[in-house]
Amino acid sequence: MLTLGVLATITVGGAACALKEPGGSRAASLPFYESRDFTPRWAEVDHRVAPFQLVDQNNRRFTEADLDGRIHVASFLFASCPSICPTLVQRLKPLQAAVLGQTDVVMVSYSVTPLTDTPKVLAEFGRLRGIQPETWHLLTGDLGEIERVMRESYFADDARVLEGETESRLLHTEKVLLVDKHRRLRGIYNGTQAFDIERLIEDIEALRLEML
């Protein structure tokens, strides 16, 4: 398993322009990822964020269809987190500012304690931290559904175990993932590091060029 320090080095070329292939089509400017070891691939892969059904902080239904055709940034947190989550949210605020009002990019944070993180709890969490619900969706719902999405879609189940009841315990990670409009994983970042978030913002622009 790669460490976050190694992960911070494997997404390359984010600030560069998308290259042109022979015939005029655009080559990938960022790698693709399809396995939990996050080996970068430069050919397109089959792996996609799988279908899911959750709700956001406004208690609105949110599924993979809300991500189709849009770049999205995925992260994982919980409202009562005393340490990593406040740092993660603070680091992601410049990203929110950069994409606010832009309909082609959406931020999604999945709660790792969905039994206690009701929509009402997440709405208050977001209000206190300046999270804009039209841009940044805080998702909750069935525990098994979130666990499946984390493990099978984002490969984001490799960090620490939360303190708490066994039945409400999920693995927590500092990973932030960049996903393209086809729900393919394109970048992995340490969400607690300001430099990585700066690189993430640059990589979003590289994906936009691919979409042209």
C-alpha positions in Angstrom: 0.0 0.0 0.0 1.4 3.4 -1.0 1.7 6.0 1.7 0.2 9.5 1.3 3.7 10.8 1.0 4.2 8.6 -2.1 0.7 9.4 -3.4 1.5 13.1 -3.3 4.1 12.5 -6.0 2.4 10.2 -8.5 -0.1 12.6 -10.1 2.0 14.5 -12.6 1.4 17.0 -15.3 -1.6 18.6 -13.7 -0.7 22.1 -14.6 0.3 21.3 -18.1 -1.9 21.6 -21.1 -3.6 18.5 -22.5 -1.6 17.1 -25.3 -2.9 16.4 -28.8 -2.7 12.9 -30.2 -2.3 12.3 -33.9 -5.5 13.2 -35.7 -6.3 16.1 -33.3 -7.9 14.3 -30.4 -6.7 15.2 -26.9 -4.5 12.8 -24.9 -4.9 12.3 -21.2 -3.2 15.1 -19.2 -3.6 13.1 -15.9 -3.3 9.4 -15.3 -6.1 7.0 -14.5 -6.4 4.8 -11.4 -8.2 1.5 -11.2 -6.8 -0.3 -8.1 -6.1 0.3 -4.4 -2.4 0.5 -5.0 -3.0 3.6 -7.1 -0.7 2.5 -9.9 -1.0 5.3 -12.5 -2.3 4.2 -16.0 -2.0 6.3 -19.1 -4.6 4.4 -21.0 -8.2 4.7 -20.2 -9.6 2.2 -17.6 -12.9 0.5 -17.0 -13.1 1.4 -13.3 -15.8 3.9 -12.4 -17.4 5.3 -9.3 -20.3 2.8 -8.9 -24.0 3.7 -8.6 -25.1 4.7 -5.1 -28.0 6.4 -3.3 -27.4 8.8 -0.5 -28.8 12.2 0.7 -27.0 15.5 1.2 -27.1 18.0 4.1 -30.3 19.5 2.7 -31.9 16.0 2.8 -32.0 15.9 -1.0 -31.4 12.6 -2.8 -28.0 12.4 -4.2 -26.8 9.6 -6.6 -24.0 9.0 -9.1 -26.3 10.6 -11.7 -25.5 14.0 -10.0 -21.8 13.4 -10.8 -22.2 12.4 -14.4 -20.8 14.9 -16.8 -19.1 16.9 -14.0 -15.7 16.8 -12.5 -16.0 16.0 -8.8 -13.7 16.0 -5.8 -14.4 13.4 -3.1 -13.4 13.5 0.5 -14.4 11.7 3.7 -15.2 13.3 7.1 -17.5 13.3 10.1 -19.1 16.1 12.0 -17.7 15.3 15.5 -14.2 14.7 14.2 -11.8 16.6 16.6 -8.6 16.5 14.6 -8.2 15.7 10.9 -11.6 16.9 9.6 -11.3 20.5 10.7 -7.9 20.7 8.9 -9.3 19.0 5.9 -12.3 21.4 5.6 -10.0 24.4 6.1 -7.6 23.1 3.3 -10.5 22.5 1.0 -12.0 26.0 1.4 -9.7 27.5 -1.4 -11.0 24.8 -3.7 -14.6 25.8 -2.8 -13.8 29.4 -3.5 -12.2 28.5 -6.9 -15.2 26.5 -8.2 -18.1 28.4 -6.5 -20.8 29.0 -9.0 -19.2 26.8 -11.7 -21.6 24.0 -12.6 -19.0 21.7 -14.1 -17.3 20.9 -10.8 -18.8 19.6 -7.6 -17.4 18.7 -4.2 -18.7 15.7 -2.2 -17.7 14.7 1.3 -19.0 11.3 2.5 -19.7 10.9 6.2 -17.9 8.0 7.8 -20.3 8.1 10.8 -23.7 8.2 9.0 -25.6 6.8 11.9 -25.0 10.0 13.8 -24.4 12.4 10.9 -28.0 13.1 9.9 -28.7 15.7 7.3 -29.6 18.1 10.0 -26.2 17.5 11.8 -24.3 17.9 8.5 -26.2 21.1 7.6 -25.2 22.6 10.9 -21.6 21.4 10.5 -21.5 23.0 7.1 -23.1 26.3 8.2 -20.6 26.7 11.0 -17.7 26.1 8.6 -18.9 28.2 5.6 -19.6 25.2 3.4 -21.8 26.3 0.4 -24.3 23.5 -0.2 -24.8 24.3 -3.9 -21.1 23.5 -4.5 -20.1 21.2 -1.6 -22.4 18.3 -0.8 -22.1 16.5 2.6 -23.4 13.0 2.0 -24.9 10.5 4.5 -27.2 7.5 4.3 -27.0 3.8 4.8 -23.7 2.7 6.5 -23.2 -0.2 4.2 -23.7 1.9 1.1 -21.1 4.4 2.2 -18.7 1.7 3.2 -19.1 0.1 -0.3 -18.6 3.4 -2.1 -15.4 4.1 -0.1 -13.9 0.7 -0.5 -14.9 -0.3 -4.0 -15.2 3.0 -5.8 -12.6 5.3 -4.2 -10.3 2.7 -2.6 -10.4 5.1 0.4 -10.5 2.6 3.3 -6.8 2.3 4.2 -6.3 4.7 7.1 -7.2 4.9 10.7 -10.3 3.3 12.5 -12.6 5.7 14.3 -13.3 5.4 17.9 -17.0 4.5 18.6 -19.5 1.8 18.4 -18.6 -1.2 16.3 -21.7 -1.0 14.1 -20.9 2.7 13.3 -17.2 2.3 12.7 -15.7 3.1 9.3 -12.2 3.7 8.2 -11.1 7.3 7.9 -8.6 8.7 5.5 -7.0 12.0 4.6 -7.3 11.1 0.9 -9.0 13.5 -1.5 -9.7 12.2 -4.9 -10.2 13.9 -8.3 -12.7 12.2 -10.6 -13.5 13.1 -14.2 -16.9 13.6 -15.8 -17.1 9.9 -16.6 -16.5 9.0 -12.9 -13.0 7.7 -13.5 -10.3 8.4 -10.8 -7.7 10.8 -12.0 -5.9 12.2 -9.0 -5.1 11.4 -5.3 -4.1 14.0 -2.8 -3.4 14.5 0.9 -6.2 16.7 1.9 -4.4 18.0 5.0 -1.6 19.5 2.9 -2.1 23.0 1.4 0.4 22.2 -1.4 -1.6 19.2 -2.5 -4.8 21.2 -2.7 -3.1 23.8 -4.8 -2.0 21.0 -7.2 -5.6 19.7 -7.2 -6.9 23.0 -8.3 -4.4 23.0 -11.2 -5.4 19.5 -12.1 -9.0 20.4 -12.4 -8.0 22.9 -15.1 -6.1 20.1 -16.9 -9.2 18.0 -16.9 -11.3 20.9 -18.2 -8.9 21.0 -21.2 -9.5 17.4 -21.8 -13.2 18.0 -22.0 -12.9 20.7 -24.7 
